[in-house]
Amino acid sequence: MNQVIGDKKAALLTKGNSAASNLTAPETQEKDLELPELLTTSNAAKYLNRAPQTLRKWACLGIGPIQPIRIFGRLSWRRSDLLALLGGNHGG
């Protein structure tokens, strides 16, 4: 009986680990290529895994590692800045 339960646990653990190992670097690179040149605050925040308000605070106070450009008063975030930030190539 204990052997059967142990085998089922092992099968579940193995199955769960194989799903995580399916994530590869080329998929991440494809995601980078799909980004538009300029992103809205909401989209940039999703990409950086931050709250949109965090990016707005960076812009308002000028304290963030990247700064947006303003188009008719709206914030837009450069794809190149986001990629450089995630790659560790930022000056802040």
GITA-V425318 format. One line per field, one symbol per residue. ss: DSSP state (h for helix, s for strand, l for the rest). phi: phi as a letter, one per 20 degrees, with the letter a starting at -180 (. if undefined). burial: b if it has 24 or more other C-alpha atoms within 12 Angstrom, else e. A space follows every 50 residues. Layout:
ss: ???
phi: ???
burial: ???
This chain:
ss: lhhhhhhhhhhhhhhhhhhhllllhhhhhhhhhhlllsslhhhhhhhhll lhhhhhhhhhhlllllllsssllssssshhhhhhhhhlllll
phi: .ffffffffffffffffffffffcfgfffffffefffcdffffffffemc fgfffffgffemdffcceddclneecdfgfffffffendcee
burial: eeeeeeeeeeeeeeeeeeeeeeeeeeeeeeeeeeeeebbbbebbbebbee eeebbbebbeeeeebbbbbeeeeebbbbbebbbeeeeeeeee
